[in-house]
Amino acid sequence: MPNVHQPGWSRAERKALYPHWTQQDDYAISLSTEVTASMMQLPDMNGDRLHEVHTCLNKFGHDHINHTIKQNIYQFDVTPFQEFQHHTFCLRQVCMTHSGQQAQLFEAWRHVIKRQSARRRMNLTAKAARKHRLQQIFDHAAAAERAQDSFQFYQAIRELAPKQSFCRIQLHSSKGDLLGPSDAADVLRDWYQELYSANDVPSEASHFVWPFTPEELTTGLETLPPFKALAPEYAPAPIWQAAASYTAAYLWSIAVLLLDYRHVGVTAH
């Protein structure tokens, strides 16, 4: 892969580009025009054309994307939480200055009652907020399903079931029993041996034929998912889609050179 020294695209920046590209608004049309014009100006060279393409596409940064500020899904009443903290603080102050006077005992008792009441209202508010949040996510998922927008649909799934940290893998036997280190190593060995064993009939050497055409390369770039996972230092998929035909034509010369070189090498032998 080419060594592209460019500031990377974060996940939030790629997500900000996604709605522009799917809606094909003025920003997306302008971006597509600029990318196409820049690709048409690439020099005709026999060097590393893939590096030239990466350098060209990475010129279109993410500085001008309008990032949407995430709003709270549900605006709940913060008064119970504030009252709970207030009476907790006051109760702590009374306990620190306790001198055995009856007035302080009644003062502490009042803060305890107020604190319990605030806790009950706080629990009810939190329950209503969670219920409203789930309903908002369900509505968002239903709208994405009707629009056949798989990206937004899986965003709703990630809200409900966020990705967990990596955990240790424990292998089981065919009977469901946990395997120890030695038995797990034997199972992995047998699995890899079966996966990579050379039981197939060896193929005969033949002239090299490139496995795809320029049109297929263009189609592949045009049909990239808009939120295709790429390394942070590479341009997002929409930018690759913007000038797919020019990019494919520019990169196809590499395939032609390799095909000619391989054909000359086979012929010489």
C-alpha positions as CSV (number, residue, x, y, z in Angstrom):
1,M,0.0,0.0,0.0
2,P,1.3,3.5,-0.6
3,N,2.6,5.5,2.2
4,V,0.2,8.4,2.3
5,H,1.2,11.1,4.8
6,Q,-2.1,12.8,5.3
7,P,-4.3,13.6,8.3
8,G,-6.7,10.8,8.7
9,W,-10.5,10.7,8.5
10,S,-12.1,10.0,11.9
11,R,-15.3,7.9,12.1
12,A,-17.3,11.0,13.0
13,E,-16.0,12.9,9.9
14,R,-16.9,9.9,7.7
15,K,-20.4,9.8,9.3
16,A,-20.7,13.6,8.6
17,L,-19.9,13.0,4.9
18,Y,-22.4,10.1,4.6
19,P,-25.7,12.1,4.6
20,H,-24.3,14.7,2.1
21,W,-23.4,11.9,-0.3
22,T,-26.6,9.9,0.0
23,Q,-28.7,13.0,-0.4
24,Q,-26.5,14.4,-3.2
25,D,-26.8,17.9,-2.0
26,D,-24.8,20.9,-3.2
27,Y,-21.8,20.0,-1.2
28,A,-21.7,16.4,-2.6
29,I,-22.1,17.7,-6.2
30,S,-19.4,20.3,-5.7
31,L,-17.1,17.7,-4.2
32,S,-17.7,15.2,-7.1
33,T,-16.9,18.0,-9.6
34,E,-13.7,18.9,-7.9
35,V,-12.5,15.3,-7.5
36,T,-13.2,14.6,-11.2
37,A,-11.3,17.7,-12.3
38,S,-8.4,16.8,-10.1
39,M,-8.2,13.2,-11.4
40,M,-8.3,14.4,-15.0
41,Q,-5.1,16.5,-14.3
42,L,-3.0,13.6,-13.0
43,P,0.3,13.2,-14.9
44,D,0.7,10.4,-17.5
45,M,3.5,8.4,-15.9
46,N,4.8,4.9,-15.6
47,G,5.6,5.2,-11.9
48,D,3.4,4.4,-8.8
49,R,0.0,5.5,-10.1
50,L,-1.8,4.1,-7.1
51,H,0.2,6.5,-4.9
52,E,-0.7,9.4,-7.2
53,V,-4.4,8.5,-6.9
54,H,-4.2,8.3,-3.1
55,T,-2.4,11.6,-2.9
56,C,-4.9,13.2,-5.2
57,L,-8.0,11.9,-3.3
58,N,-6.5,12.9,0.0
59,K,-6.3,16.5,-1.0
60,F,-10.0,16.8,-0.5
61,G,-10.1,17.1,3.3
62,H,-12.9,17.1,5.8
63,D,-12.4,20.7,7.0
64,H,-15.5,22.1,5.2
65,I,-18.0,19.4,6.3
66,N,-20.7,20.7,8.5
67,H,-20.7,18.5,11.6
68,T,-24.1,18.1,13.3
69,I,-24.1,18.7,17.0
70,K,-25.7,15.7,18.7
71,Q,-28.8,16.7,20.5
72,N,-30.1,14.9,23.6
73,I,-32.7,12.4,22.6
74,Y,-34.9,13.3,25.5
75,Q,-35.0,16.5,27.5
76,F,-35.7,15.4,31.0
77,D,-36.3,17.4,34.1
78,V,-33.1,17.9,36.1
79,T,-34.8,19.3,39.2
80,P,-35.0,16.0,41.1
81,F,-31.3,15.4,40.5
82,Q,-30.3,18.9,41.6
83,E,-32.5,18.6,44.7
84,F,-31.0,15.2,45.6
85,Q,-27.5,16.6,45.4
86,H,-28.5,19.7,47.4
87,H,-30.0,17.8,50.3
88,T,-27.2,15.3,50.3
89,F,-24.7,18.1,50.7
90,C,-26.8,19.8,53.4
91,L,-27.2,16.5,55.3
92,R,-23.4,16.0,55.2
93,Q,-22.9,19.5,56.5
94,V,-25.3,19.0,59.4
95,C,-23.6,15.7,60.3
96,M,-20.2,17.4,60.3
97,T,-21.4,20.2,62.7
98,H,-23.5,17.9,64.9
99,S,-23.5,19.1,68.5
100,G,-26.5,17.1,69.9
101,Q,-29.0,20.0,69.7
102,Q,-32.6,19.1,69.0
103,A,-32.8,21.7,66.2
104,Q,-30.0,20.0,64.3
105,L,-31.7,16.7,64.6
106,F,-34.9,18.0,63.1
107,E,-32.8,19.8,60.4
108,A,-31.1,16.5,59.5
109,W,-34.5,14.7,59.5
110,R,-35.9,17.3,57.1
111,H,-33.0,16.8,54.6
112,V,-33.4,13.0,54.8
113,I,-37.1,13.2,53.9
114,K,-36.5,15.7,51.1
115,R,-33.6,13.6,49.8
116,Q,-35.9,10.4,49.7
117,S,-38.6,12.3,47.9
118,A,-36.0,13.6,45.4
119,R,-34.7,10.1,44.9
120,R,-38.2,8.7,44.1
121,R,-38.8,11.5,41.5
122,M,-35.3,11.0,40.1
123,N,-35.9,7.3,39.5
124,L,-39.2,8.0,37.8
125,T,-37.6,10.7,35.6
126,A,-34.7,8.3,34.7
127,K,-37.2,5.5,33.8
128,A,-39.2,7.8,31.6
129,A,-36.0,9.1,29.9
130,R,-34.9,5.5,29.1
131,K,-38.3,4.6,27.8
132,H,-38.4,7.7,25.6
133,R,-34.9,7.0,24.3
134,L,-35.7,3.4,23.3
135,Q,-38.8,4.6,21.5
136,Q,-36.8,7.2,19.6
137,I,-34.3,4.5,18.5
138,F,-37.1,2.2,17.4
139,D,-38.7,4.9,15.4
140,H,-35.3,5.7,13.8
141,A,-34.8,2.0,12.9
142,A,-38.3,1.8,11.4
143,A,-37.7,4.9,9.3
144,A,-34.4,3.4,8.1
145,E,-36.0,0.1,7.2
146,R,-38.7,1.9,5.2
147,A,-36.0,3.9,3.4
148,Q,-33.9,0.7,2.9
149,D,-31.0,2.5,4.5
150,S,-28.9,-0.3,6.0
151,F,-26.3,2.1,7.4
152,Q,-28.8,4.1,9.5
153,F,-30.5,0.8,10.5
154,Y,-27.2,-0.6,11.9
155,Q,-26.6,2.7,13.6
156,A,-29.8,2.1,15.6
157,I,-28.6,-1.4,16.4
158,R,-25.3,-0.1,17.7
159,E,-27.2,2.3,19.9
160,L,-29.1,-0.6,21.5
161,A,-26.1,-3.1,21.5
162,P,-22.8,-1.2,21.4
163,K,-19.7,-3.1,20.6
164,Q,-18.0,-4.8,23.5
165,S,-14.3,-5.0,24.2
166,F,-12.4,-8.0,23.0
167,C,-12.7,-11.0,25.3
168,R,-10.6,-14.2,25.5
169,I,-11.8,-16.9,23.2
170,Q,-12.6,-20.2,24.8
171,L,-12.9,-23.2,22.6
172,H,-15.4,-26.0,23.2
173,S,-15.4,-29.7,22.2
174,S,-18.1,-31.3,20.1
175,K,-19.8,-32.2,23.3
176,G,-19.8,-28.6,24.6
177,D,-17.0,-29.1,27.2
178,L,-14.4,-26.3,27.7
179,L,-11.0,-27.2,26.2
180,G,-7.7,-26.7,28.0
181,P,-4.7,-25.0,26.5
182,S,-3.2,-28.2,25.0
183,D,-6.5,-29.5,23.7
184,A,-7.4,-26.1,22.2
185,A,-4.0,-26.1,20.5
186,D,-4.7,-29.5,19.0
187,V,-8.1,-28.4,17.7
188,L,-6.6,-25.3,16.1
189,R,-3.8,-27.3,14.5
190,D,-6.3,-29.8,13.0
191,W,-8.5,-27.0,11.7
192,Y,-5.7,-25.1,10.0
193,Q,-4.3,-28.4,8.6
194,E,-7.7,-29.2,7.1
195,L,-8.1,-25.6,5.8
196,Y,-4.7,-25.3,4.1
197,S,-4.1,-29.0,3.1
198,A,-3.2,-29.4,-0.6
199,N,-5.7,-32.0,-1.5
200,D,-6.7,-30.3,-4.8
201,V,-5.4,-31.3,-8.1
202,P,-2.5,-29.1,-9.0
203,S,-3.4,-26.6,-11.8
204,E,-1.4,-26.4,-14.9
205,A,0.6,-23.2,-15.7
206,S,-1.0,-21.0,-18.3
207,H,-0.7,-17.5,-19.7
208,F,-1.7,-14.9,-17.2
209,V,-5.0,-13.2,-17.8
210,W,-6.1,-10.2,-15.7
211,P,-9.1,-11.2,-13.7
212,F,-11.2,-8.2,-14.4
213,T,-11.8,-5.6,-17.1
214,P,-11.6,-1.7,-16.8
215,E,-15.4,-1.6,-16.9
216,E,-15.6,-4.0,-13.9
217,L,-13.1,-2.0,-12.0
218,T,-15.2,1.1,-12.6
219,T,-18.3,-0.7,-11.5
220,G,-16.5,-1.9,-8.4
221,L,-15.5,1.7,-7.4
222,E,-19.0,3.0,-8.2
223,T,-20.7,0.4,-6.1
224,L,-18.6,0.8,-3.0
225,P,-20.8,1.2,0.1
226,P,-20.8,4.8,1.1
227,F,-19.6,3.9,4.6
228,K,-17.1,1.3,3.5
229,A,-14.5,0.7,6.3
230,L,-11.2,2.0,5.1
231,A,-8.0,2.9,7.0
232,P,-8.1,6.4,8.5
233,E,-5.3,7.7,6.3
234,Y,-7.3,6.9,3.1
235,A,-10.1,8.9,1.6
236,P,-13.7,7.7,2.3
237,A,-15.6,5.6,-0.3
238,P,-17.7,8.5,-1.6
239,I,-14.6,10.3,-2.8
240,W,-13.5,7.1,-4.6
241,Q,-17.0,7.0,-6.2
242,A,-16.8,10.6,-7.3
243,A,-14.4,9.9,-10.2
244,A,-14.7,6.1,-10.5
245,S,-14.3,6.0,-14.3
246,Y,-11.3,8.3,-14.4
247,T,-9.7,6.5,-11.5
248,A,-10.2,3.1,-13.1
249,A,-8.8,4.3,-16.5
250,Y,-5.8,5.8,-14.7
251,L,-5.1,2.7,-12.7
252,W,-5.7,0.3,-15.6
253,S,-2.5,1.2,-17.2
254,I,-0.7,-0.6,-14.3
255,A,-2.6,-3.8,-15.2
256,V,-1.7,-3.4,-18.9
257,L,2.0,-2.9,-18.0
258,L,2.0,-5.9,-15.7
259,L,0.2,-8.0,-18.3
260,D,2.6,-7.1,-21.1
261,Y,5.6,-7.7,-18.8
262,R,4.2,-11.1,-17.7
263,H,3.5,-12.0,-21.4
264,V,7.0,-11.1,-22.5
265,G,8.5,-13.1,-19.6
266,V,6.4,-16.2,-20.5
267,T,7.3,-15.9,-24.1
268,A,11.0,-15.5,-23.4
269,H,11.0,-18.7,-21.4
